[in-house]
Amino acid sequence: MIVRSIKKDHVIAYFCLAKAYKYKGNHKLVEENINIVKKLLADPDKREWVEYFNKLVPKNEMNELVAH
C-alpha cells in the first residue's frame, strides 16, 4: 500500500494514488481508487472538488486511468 491514510473526500489524492498504482502495475488498486474518484465527483455535496479537479487534472489523464 502506498499511503495508509488520506482525507476521505480528497478526490485529487485518490486520483494521484490511482496514477501511482498504475505505475506500479497494481490494476486492482487503480480501479479501486478511480471508482472513489468517480463517486466523489458525482456527489453533489462535493461540487467544489469538481471545479478543482477539472482545472488541475487533464481529461486525457483521467480517461487513461478509467480505460486501463
C-alpha positions as CSV (number, residue, x, y, z in Angstrom):
1,M,0.0,0.0,0.0
2,I,1.4,3.4,-1.0
3,V,-0.5,5.5,1.5
4,R,-2.0,4.5,4.8
5,S,-4.4,7.4,5.3
6,I,-5.7,10.3,3.3
7,K,-8.6,12.6,3.9
8,K,-11.7,10.6,2.8
9,D,-13.0,13.2,0.4
10,H,-9.8,14.4,-1.2
11,V,-10.5,13.5,-4.8
12,I,-7.2,14.6,-6.1
13,A,-5.3,12.4,-3.6
14,Y,-7.3,9.4,-4.8
15,F,-6.5,10.3,-8.4
16,C,-2.8,10.5,-7.6
17,L,-3.0,7.2,-5.8
18,A,-4.6,5.6,-8.9
19,K,-1.7,7.0,-11.1
20,A,0.9,5.7,-8.6
21,Y,-0.7,2.3,-8.6
22,K,-0.8,2.2,-12.4
23,Y,2.9,3.0,-12.4
24,K,3.4,0.1,-10.0
25,G,1.2,-2.2,-12.1
26,N,-1.5,-2.8,-9.5
27,H,-4.6,-2.6,-11.6
28,K,-6.9,-3.7,-8.8
29,L,-5.9,-0.6,-6.8
30,V,-6.1,1.6,-9.8
31,E,-9.7,0.6,-10.3
32,E,-10.5,0.9,-6.6
33,N,-9.1,4.5,-6.4
34,I,-10.7,5.6,-9.7
35,N,-14.0,4.3,-8.5
36,I,-13.7,6.5,-5.4
37,V,-12.7,9.5,-7.7
38,K,-15.8,9.0,-9.8
39,K,-18.1,8.6,-6.7
40,L,-16.7,11.8,-5.1
41,L,-17.0,13.8,-8.3
42,A,-20.7,12.6,-8.7
43,D,-21.5,13.7,-5.1
44,P,-23.5,16.9,-5.2
45,D,-22.0,17.9,-1.8
46,K,-18.5,17.8,-3.3
47,R,-19.1,20.3,-6.1
48,E,-16.1,22.4,-5.2
49,W,-13.9,19.4,-5.8
50,V,-15.3,19.0,-9.3
51,E,-14.1,22.6,-10.1
52,Y,-10.6,22.0,-8.7
53,F,-10.3,18.6,-10.3
54,N,-11.3,19.9,-13.8
55,K,-8.8,22.7,-13.5
56,L,-5.9,20.6,-12.3
57,V,-6.4,17.2,-14.0
58,P,-6.1,16.9,-17.7
59,K,-9.1,15.0,-19.1
60,N,-6.9,12.6,-21.1
61,E,-5.1,11.5,-17.9
62,M,-8.4,10.7,-16.2
63,N,-9.6,8.9,-19.4
64,E,-6.4,6.8,-19.5
65,L,-6.9,5.6,-15.9
66,V,-10.6,4.8,-16.4
67,A,-9.8,2.8,-19.6
68,H,-6.8,0.9,-18.1
